[in-house]
Amino acid sequence: MLNTFPQLLTYGFFAATLLRIVVGLSILYISYVQFKRRKAIIEEVRQNIGWRIDQTLIIIAALIVFAVGLAITLGWHTQIAAIIAIVFMLKQMVIAKRYPAAAPLCRLDYFYLIVILLTLLVTGAGAFAFDLPL
């Protein structure tokens, strides 16, 4: 089948870059929301489970998520960061209904992010990444 705009196929290498930036910024947003809602997260955990957790645990978790989001956005060890982010997104899908303060997106959004992360895991980081192409 013929393409309508075959000259655009030249820029196909940037597709992974656009996906990487969108997922990375989404993860950075999730980290920001978790940091801002840390008191509400602590209260939800105390009400639902009965555990008393410290704010530093929430801050450390938000910083780890921030580091993964930054690594994906910049394209630094993208495949390793994608694996970590997939595990994080699966966790977010599970807790989205019970702890809405900790999971700012809906379950379908997390599913879409997982699919994009799996694409990045298989295809690589794309253009303008610090990963070395194999």
MODELLER restraints for C-alpha pairs under 7 A, 6 or more apart:
rsr = mdl.restraints
at = mdl.atoms
rsr.add(forms.Gaussian(group=physical.xy_distance, feature=features.Distance(at['CA:13:A'], at['CA:126:A']), mean=5.94, stdev=0.5))
rsr.add(forms.Gaussian(group=physical.xy_distance, feature=features.Distance(at['CA:13:A'], at['CA:127:A']), mean=6.33, stdev=0.5))
rsr.add(forms.Gaussian(group=physical.xy_distance, feature=features.Distance(at['CA:14:A'], at['CA:126:A']), mean=6.06, stdev=0.5))
rsr.add(forms.Gaussian(group=physical.xy_distance, feature=features.Distance(at['CA:14:A'], at['CA:127:A']), mean=5.72, stdev=0.5))
rsr.add(forms.Gaussian(group=physical.xy_distance, feature=features.Distance(at['CA:16:A'], at['CA:120:A']), mean=6.71, stdev=0.5))
rsr.add(forms.Gaussian(group=physical.xy_distance, feature=features.Distance(at['CA:16:A'], at['CA:125:A']), mean=6.06, stdev=0.5))
rsr.add(forms.Gaussian(group=physical.xy_distance, feature=features.Distance(at['CA:16:A'], at['CA:126:A']), mean=4.71, stdev=0.5))
rsr.add(forms.Gaussian(group=physical.xy_distance, feature=features.Distance(at['CA:17:A'], at['CA:125:A']), mean=6.36, stdev=0.5))
rsr.add(forms.Gaussian(group=physical.xy_distance, feature=features.Distance(at['CA:17:A'], at['CA:126:A']), mean=4.79, stdev=0.5))
rsr.add(forms.Gaussian(group=physical.xy_distance, feature=features.Distance(at['CA:17:A'], at['CA:127:A']), mean=5.61, stdev=0.5))
rsr.add(forms.Gaussian(group=physical.xy_distance, feature=features.Distance(at['CA:19:A'], at['CA:116:A']), mean=6.73, stdev=0.5))
rsr.add(forms.Gaussian(group=physical.xy_distance, feature=features.Distance(at['CA:20:A'], at['CA:72:A']), mean=6.18, stdev=0.5))
rsr.add(forms.Gaussian(group=physical.xy_distance, feature=features.Distance(at['CA:20:A'], at['CA:73:A']), mean=5.94, stdev=0.5))
rsr.add(forms.Gaussian(group=physical.xy_distance, feature=features.Distance(at['CA:20:A'], at['CA:125:A']), mean=6.80, stdev=0.5))
rsr.add(forms.Gaussian(group=physical.xy_distance, feature=features.Distance(at['CA:21:A'], at['CA:73:A']), mean=4.83, stdev=0.5))
rsr.add(forms.Gaussian(group=physical.xy_distance, feature=features.Distance(at['CA:23:A'], at['CA:113:A']), mean=6.38, stdev=0.5))
rsr.add(forms.Gaussian(group=physical.xy_distance, feature=features.Distance(at['CA:24:A'], at['CA:69:A']), mean=4.57, stdev=0.5))
rsr.add(forms.Gaussian(group=physical.xy_distance, feature=features.Distance(at['CA:24:A'], at['CA:70:A']), mean=6.35, stdev=0.5))
rsr.add(forms.Gaussian(group=physical.xy_distance, feature=features.Distance(at['CA:24:A'], at['CA:72:A']), mean=5.10, stdev=0.5))
rsr.add(forms.Gaussian(group=physical.xy_distance, feature=features.Distance(at['CA:24:A'], at['CA:73:A']), mean=4.39, stdev=0.5))
rsr.add(forms.Gaussian(group=physical.xy_distance, feature=features.Distance(at['CA:25:A'], at['CA:69:A']), mean=6.69, stdev=0.5))
rsr.add(forms.Gaussian(group=physical.xy_distance, feature=features.Distance(at['CA:25:A'], at['CA:73:A']), mean=6.62, stdev=0.5))
rsr.add(forms.Gaussian(group=physical.xy_distance, feature=features.Distance(at['CA:27:A'], at['CA:65:A']), mean=6.97, stdev=0.5))
rsr.add(forms.Gaussian(group=physical.xy_distance, feature=features.Distance(at['CA:27:A'], at['CA:69:A']), mean=4.95, stdev=0.5))
rsr.add(forms.Gaussian(group=physical.xy_distance, feature=features.Distance(at['CA:28:A'], at['CA:66:A']), mean=5.40, stdev=0.5))
rsr.add(forms.Gaussian(group=physical.xy_distance, feature=features.Distance(at['CA:28:A'], at['CA:69:A']), mean=5.14, stdev=0.5))
rsr.add(forms.Gaussian(group=physical.xy_distance, feature=features.Distance(at['CA:28:A'], at['CA:70:A']), mean=6.95, stdev=0.5))
rsr.add(forms.Gaussian(group=physical.xy_distance, feature=features.Distance(at['CA:30:A'], at['CA:104:A']), mean=6.60, stdev=0.5))
rsr.add(forms.Gaussian(group=physical.xy_distance, feature=features.Distance(at['CA:31:A'], at['CA:62:A']), mean=5.00, stdev=0.5))
rsr.add(forms.Gaussian(group=physical.xy_distance, feature=features.Distance(at['CA:31:A'], at['CA:65:A']), mean=5.65, stdev=0.5))
rsr.add(forms.Gaussian(group=physical.xy_distance, feature=features.Distance(at['CA:31:A'], at['CA:66:A']), mean=5.41, stdev=0.5))
rsr.add(forms.Gaussian(group=physical.xy_distance, feature=features.Distance(at['CA:34:A'], at['CA:62:A']), mean=6.15, stdev=0.5))
rsr.add(forms.Gaussian(group=physical.xy_distance, feature=features.Distance(at['CA:34:A'], at['CA:102:A']), mean=5.69, stdev=0.5))
rsr.add(forms.Gaussian(group=physical.xy_distance, feature=features.Distance(at['CA:35:A'], at['CA:59:A']), mean=6.15, stdev=0.5))
rsr.add(forms.Gaussian(group=physical.xy_distance, feature=features.Distance(at['CA:35:A'], at['CA:62:A']), mean=5.84, stdev=0.5))
rsr.add(forms.Gaussian(group=physical.xy_distance, feature=features.Distance(at['CA:37:A'], at['CA:101:A']), mean=6.45, stdev=0.5))
rsr.add(forms.Gaussian(group=physical.xy_distance, feature=features.Distance(at['CA:38:A'], at['CA:55:A']), mean=6.73, stdev=0.5))
rsr.add(forms.Gaussian(group=physical.xy_distance, feature=features.Distance(at['CA:38:A'], at['CA:58:A']), mean=6.14, stdev=0.5))
rsr.add(forms.Gaussian(group=physical.xy_distance, feature=features.Distance(at['CA:40:A'], at['CA:101:A']), mean=6.31, stdev=0.5))
rsr.add(forms.Gaussian(group=physical.xy_distance, feature=features.Distance(at['CA:41:A'], at['CA:101:A']), mean=5.67, stdev=0.5))
rsr.add(forms.Gaussian(group=physical.xy_distance, feature=features.Distance(at['CA:41:A'], at['CA:102:A']), mean=5.82, stdev=0.5))
rsr.add(forms.Gaussian(group=physical.xy_distance, feature=features.Distance(at['CA:42:A'], at['CA:53:A']), mean=6.42, stdev=0.5))
rsr.add(forms.Gaussian(group=physical.xy_distance, feature=features.Distance(at['CA:44:A'], at['CA:99:A']), mean=6.47, stdev=0.5))
rsr.add(forms.Gaussian(group=physical.xy_distance, feature=features.Distance(at['CA:45:A'], at['CA:51:A']), mean=6.45, stdev=0.5))
rsr.add(forms.Gaussian(group=physical.xy_distance, feature=features.Distance(at['CA:46:A'], at['CA:52:A']), mean=5.72, stdev=0.5))
rsr.add(forms.Gaussian(group=physical.xy_distance, feature=features.Distance(at['CA:68:A'], at['CA:81:A']), mean=5.60, stdev=0.5))
rsr.add(forms.Gaussian(group=physical.xy_distance, feature=features.Distance(at['CA:68:A'], at['CA:85:A']), mean=6.84, stdev=0.5))
rsr.add(forms.Gaussian(group=physical.xy_distance, feature=features.Distance(at['CA:71:A'], at['CA:77:A']), mean=6.74, stdev=0.5))
rsr.add(forms.Gaussian(group=physical.xy_distance, feature=features.Distance(at['CA:71:A'], at['CA:78:A']), mean=6.59, stdev=0.5))
rsr.add(forms.Gaussian(group=physical.xy_distance, feature=features.Distance(at['CA:71:A'], at['CA:81:A']), mean=6.54, stdev=0.5))
rsr.add(forms.Gaussian(group=physical.xy_distance, feature=features.Distance(at['CA:72:A'], at['CA:78:A']), mean=5.33, stdev=0.5))
rsr.add(forms.Gaussian(group=physical.xy_distance, feature=features.Distance(at['CA:72:A'], at['CA:81:A']), mean=6.24, stdev=0.5))
rsr.add(forms.Gaussian(group=physical.xy_distance, feature=features.Distance(at['CA:74:A'], at['CA:129:A']), mean=6.12, stdev=0.5))
rsr.add(forms.Gaussian(group=physical.xy_distance, feature=features.Distance(at['CA:75:A'], at['CA:125:A']), mean=5.82, stdev=0.5))
rsr.add(forms.Gaussian(group=physical.xy_distance, feature=features.Distance(at['CA:75:A'], at['CA:129:A']), mean=4.18, stdev=0.5))
rsr.add(forms.Gaussian(group=physical.xy_distance, feature=features.Distance(at['CA:75:A'], at['CA:130:A']), mean=5.38, stdev=0.5))
rsr.add(forms.Gaussian(group=physical.xy_distance, feature=features.Distance(at['CA:75:A'], at['CA:131:A']), mean=6.27, stdev=0.5))
rsr.add(forms.Gaussian(group=physical.xy_distance, feature=features.Distance(at['CA:76:A'], at['CA:129:A']), mean=6.41, stdev=0.5))
rsr.add(forms.Gaussian(group=physical.xy_distance, feature=features.Distance(at['CA:76:A'], at['CA:130:A']), mean=4.97, stdev=0.5))
rsr.add(forms.Gaussian(group=physical.xy_distance, feature=features.Distance(at['CA:76:A'], at['CA:131:A']), mean=5.59, stdev=0.5))
rsr.add(forms.Gaussian(group=physical.xy_distance, feature=features.Distance(at['CA:77:A'], at['CA:131:A']), mean=5.74, stdev=0.5))
rsr.add(forms.Gaussian(group=physical.xy_distance, feature=features.Distance(at['CA:78:A'], at['CA:125:A']), mean=5.89, stdev=0.5))
rsr.add(forms.Gaussian(group=physical.xy_distance, feature=features.Distance(at['CA:78:A'], at['CA:131:A']), mean=6.98, stdev=0.5))
rsr.add(forms.Gaussian(group=physical.xy_distance, feature=features.Distance(at['CA:79:A'], at['CA:120:A']), mean=6.90, stdev=0.5))
rsr.add(forms.Gaussian(group=physical.xy_distance, feature=features.Distance(at['CA:79:A'], at['CA:121:A']), mean=4.94, stdev=0.5))
rsr.add(forms.Gaussian(group=physical.xy_distance, feature=features.Distance(at['CA:79:A'], at['CA:124:A']), mean=6.80, stdev=0.5))
rsr.add(forms.Gaussian(group=physical.xy_distance, feature=features.Distance(at['CA:82:A'], at['CA:117:A']), mean=5.54, stdev=0.5))
rsr.add(forms.Gaussian(group=physical.xy_distance, feature=features.Distance(at['CA:82:A'], at['CA:121:A']), mean=6.10, stdev=0.5))
rsr.add(forms.Gaussian(group=physical.xy_distance, feature=features.Distance(at['CA:86:A'], at['CA:114:A']), mean=5.65, stdev=0.5))
rsr.add(forms.Gaussian(group=physical.xy_distance, feature=features.Distance(at['CA:86:A'], at['CA:117:A']), mean=6.62, stdev=0.5))
rsr.add(forms.Gaussian(group=physical.xy_distance, feature=features.Distance(at['CA:89:A'], at['CA:110:A']), mean=5.80, stdev=0.5))
rsr.add(forms.Gaussian(group=physical.xy_distance, feature=features.Distance(at['CA:89:A'], at['CA:114:A']), mean=6.55, stdev=0.5))
rsr.add(forms.Gaussian(group=physical.xy_distance, feature=features.Distance(at['CA:92:A'], at['CA:103:A']), mean=5.91, stdev=0.5))
rsr.add(forms.Gaussian(group=physical.xy_distance, feature=features.Distance(at['CA:93:A'], at['CA:107:A']), mean=5.20, stdev=0.5))
rsr.add(forms.Gaussian(group=physical.xy_distance, feature=features.Distance(at['CA:93:A'], at['CA:110:A']), mean=6.21, stdev=0.5))
rsr.add(forms.Gaussian(group=physical.xy_distance, feature=features.Distance(at['CA:95:A'], at['CA:103:A']), mean=6.98, stdev=0.5))
rsr.add(forms.Gaussian(group=physical.xy_distance, feature=features.Distance(at['CA:96:A'], at['CA:103:A']), mean=5.07, stdev=0.5))
rsr.add(forms.Gaussian(group=physical.xy_distance, feature=features.Distance(at['CA:96:A'], at['CA:106:A']), mean=6.79, stdev=0.5))
rsr.add(forms.Gaussian(group=physical.xy_distance, feature=features.Distance(at['CA:96:A'], at['CA:107:A']), mean=6.60, stdev=0.5))
rsr.add(forms.Gaussian(group=physical.xy_distance, feature=features.Distance(at['CA:125:A'], at['CA:131:A']), mean=6.98, stdev=0.5))
